[in-house]
Amino acid sequence: MRLVTRLRDLASPLLGALAVLVCVAACGSDDGDDGDVAEDAVEDIAEDTTPQDTTYVPPLERITKIEFKINGVKNTFDLDASAIFVAAEQQIKIKASKSLRKLEINLLPITDTAVGQWLDSELSEVGVLICYNDGGTPGELSQCPVGFTHESIGYDVTIAENDPTTGFMSGSFTAVMVDANGDTLQFTDGEFDVKRR
């Protein structure tokens, strides 16, 4: 019903202006000002058909999250997804959780605005440690603190964006994770897009 009413509202001034144009073309005008009448009719059409709804729609906000596959199964962690720079330790901590599970990617020593790629197969001053809790009972790990079930023994981490202006950090990662019993998990297709705090 609203569409019909809107169409009728749009059609009414169009028909009136069309009638004026037809009359000007067919009947002529005594004052020799046919062009002005036609231009006025066209302007009236344009004014009457201009959309009145000028509601501002803001751009979509970026959703902070870490996505990755564990042994081929996709996971999305979007609770408390963030990047923190710990100045005292020169450490970047990228983290997120989902229910009882959590993931942390730690890089140190590193600067607040660092970008680059770090692989376990290449020598680097920057060390990378990825810690994961699968929601089970944490075991005793050699590097990750209490509260985690797995730690990385292989990694490839890239920080592609680290911009204090936008407030976001984004990049990618893969990892081989091991638990206290020596069982491994493969993390592939990892991506993070998180808010800096």
Secondary structure, DSSP 8 states (H G I E B T S, - for coil): -HHHHHHHHHHHHHHHHHHHHHHHHHH--TTS-HHHHHHHHHHHHHHHHS--------------EEEEEETTEEEEE-EEEEEEEEGGGTEEEEEEEETTEEEEEEEES--TT--EEEETTS--SSEEEEEEE-SS-----SSS-TT-SEEEEEEEEEEEEEETTTTEEEEEEEEEEEETTS-EEEEEEEEEEEEE-
